[in-house]
Amino acid sequence: MQPISTHLVLVSAPGFDNACGQVRDFFDNTLLVRYDRIDIRRQESLRGTDGAFDQALRQGIADNRRTLHRFIGEFEKTGFSGIGDLDRVECGYPSKLLHIITHFLDGFIGIDSKFYNLIDDSHWLPENTAEAIAETPEHYYLIQLDCFSQTPDKVSLVQA
């Protein structure tokens, strides 16, 4: 079984095991995505005090930006050119693209989310959280995940 998605998840926790527990609890309880198996890549996970933490965090956010811009570019190809066109978005592929774009903006995790900020339920890093990380980096973790599904075509994006 190959991973169908990888996520880098930002967590605030008193220790690594607690951070991993928060991530597992989140995926066990969210209705947004379901995987058959989630593997925590312990060696690639980072504590806020690790030298590679800031770069990994920036890279995860940059990956999300690239993904978001890719979806926006694809959405523009459907004929969308401005806010006035929203009432003419066709049902099907164009509306699905818009749906994914809004999830990136509103903080709903999806299989395309490379970085996810569990603290703020966001794909981004608000200034107040960045300041808190700078003040007490030992309380923050980036948990690297590989996520698997036996039937990738049935991975739920959002369950109704």
C-alpha positions as CSV (number, residue, x, y, z in Angstrom):
1,M,0.0,0.0,0.0
2,Q,1.4,3.4,-1.1
3,P,0.7,6.6,0.8
4,I,-2.0,8.6,-0.9
5,S,-1.2,11.7,1.1
6,T,1.4,13.2,3.4
7,H,0.8,15.9,5.9
8,L,3.1,18.0,8.1
9,V,1.0,18.9,11.2
10,L,1.8,21.7,13.6
11,V,0.8,20.9,17.2
12,S,1.3,22.5,20.6
13,A,2.1,19.9,23.2
14,P,4.1,19.2,26.4
15,G,6.0,16.4,24.7
16,F,6.3,14.4,21.5
17,D,4.0,11.5,22.5
18,N,1.3,14.0,23.5
19,A,1.7,15.8,20.1
20,C,1.3,12.4,18.3
21,G,-1.7,11.7,20.4
22,Q,-3.3,15.0,19.4
23,V,-2.7,14.2,15.7
24,R,-4.1,10.7,16.0
25,D,-7.2,12.0,17.9
26,F,-7.8,14.7,15.3
27,F,-7.7,12.2,12.4
28,D,-9.8,9.6,14.4
29,N,-12.5,12.2,15.0
30,T,-12.6,14.5,12.0
31,L,-15.2,14.0,9.3
32,L,-13.1,15.8,6.7
33,V,-10.8,13.0,5.7
34,R,-10.6,9.3,6.5
35,Y,-7.6,7.1,6.0
36,D,-7.2,3.4,6.5
37,R,-3.8,3.9,8.1
38,I,-1.7,6.8,9.3
39,D,2.0,6.4,10.0
40,I,3.8,9.0,12.0
41,R,7.3,9.4,10.6
42,R,9.1,9.9,13.9
43,Q,12.5,10.6,12.4
44,E,11.2,13.3,10.1
45,S,9.0,15.0,12.8
46,L,10.5,18.0,14.5
47,R,10.4,19.9,17.8
48,G,10.3,23.7,17.7
49,T,13.9,23.7,19.1
50,D,15.2,21.7,16.2
51,G,17.3,23.7,13.8
52,A,15.3,22.4,10.8
53,F,11.9,23.3,12.3
54,D,11.6,26.8,10.8
55,Q,12.6,25.7,7.3
56,A,10.2,22.7,7.4
57,L,7.4,25.0,8.6
58,R,8.0,27.6,5.8
59,Q,8.3,24.8,3.3
60,G,5.0,23.3,4.3
61,I,3.2,26.6,4.0
62,A,4.9,27.2,0.7
63,D,3.7,23.8,-0.5
64,N,0.2,24.7,0.4
65,R,0.5,28.1,-1.4
66,R,1.7,26.2,-4.6
67,T,-1.2,23.8,-4.3
68,L,-3.7,26.5,-3.8
69,H,-2.4,28.5,-6.7
70,R,-2.5,25.4,-8.9
71,F,-6.2,24.9,-8.1
72,I,-6.9,28.6,-8.7
73,G,-5.1,28.4,-12.0
74,E,-7.2,25.4,-13.0
75,F,-10.4,27.1,-11.8
76,E,-9.6,30.2,-14.0
77,K,-9.5,27.8,-17.0
78,T,-13.2,27.1,-16.4
79,G,-14.0,30.7,-17.4
80,F,-14.1,32.3,-13.9
81,S,-12.6,35.8,-14.0
82,G,-14.0,37.6,-10.9
83,I,-16.4,37.6,-8.0
84,G,-19.3,38.5,-10.3
85,D,-18.9,35.1,-11.9
86,L,-19.6,33.1,-8.8
87,D,-23.3,32.7,-9.5
88,R,-22.4,31.2,-12.9
89,V,-19.9,28.5,-11.7
90,E,-21.0,25.2,-13.2
91,C,-21.9,22.3,-11.1
92,G,-19.3,19.5,-11.5
93,Y,-15.6,20.0,-12.0
94,P,-15.6,23.8,-11.7
95,S,-17.6,23.8,-8.5
96,K,-15.4,21.0,-7.1
97,L,-12.4,23.2,-7.8
98,L,-14.0,26.1,-6.0
99,H,-14.9,23.8,-3.1
100,I,-11.3,22.7,-2.7
101,I,-10.0,26.3,-2.9
102,T,-12.4,27.4,-0.2
103,H,-11.2,24.5,2.0
104,F,-7.7,25.8,1.8
105,L,-8.9,29.3,2.8
106,D,-11.3,28.2,5.6
107,G,-9.0,25.6,7.2
108,F,-10.7,22.3,6.4
109,I,-8.0,19.7,5.9
110,G,-8.0,17.6,2.8
111,I,-5.9,15.1,1.1
112,D,-4.1,17.9,-0.8
113,S,-3.1,19.7,2.4
114,K,0.7,19.4,2.8
115,F,0.9,21.5,6.0
116,Y,-1.9,21.7,8.5
117,N,-1.9,23.9,11.6
118,L,-3.9,21.9,14.2
119,I,-3.5,24.8,16.7
120,D,-5.5,27.3,14.6
121,D,-7.3,24.8,12.3
122,S,-5.6,26.4,9.3
123,H,-3.3,25.8,6.4
124,W,-1.3,28.9,7.3
125,L,0.5,30.4,10.3
126,P,-1.1,33.4,12.0
127,E,1.3,36.0,13.4
128,N,0.2,35.3,17.1
129,T,1.1,31.6,16.7
130,A,4.4,32.4,15.0
131,E,5.2,34.7,18.0
132,A,4.2,31.9,20.5
133,I,6.5,29.5,18.7
134,A,9.4,32.0,18.9
135,E,8.8,32.5,22.6
136,T,8.5,28.8,23.6
137,P,9.7,26.6,20.8
138,E,9.9,23.6,23.1
139,H,6.1,23.4,23.1
140,Y,5.7,23.0,19.4
141,Y,6.0,20.1,17.1
142,L,5.8,19.4,13.4
143,I,4.5,15.8,13.0
144,Q,5.2,14.2,9.6
145,L,2.5,11.7,8.4
146,D,2.1,9.2,5.7
147,C,-1.6,8.4,5.1
148,F,-2.9,5.3,3.3
149,S,-6.1,4.0,1.9
150,Q,-7.0,0.6,0.6
151,T,-9.4,2.2,-1.9
152,P,-8.0,5.7,-2.8
153,D,-11.0,6.5,-4.9
154,K,-13.1,6.3,-1.7
155,V,-11.1,8.5,0.5
156,S,-13.7,10.9,1.9
157,L,-13.1,14.6,1.3
158,V,-16.1,15.6,3.3
159,Q,-18.7,13.3,4.7
160,A,-22.2,14.6,4.5
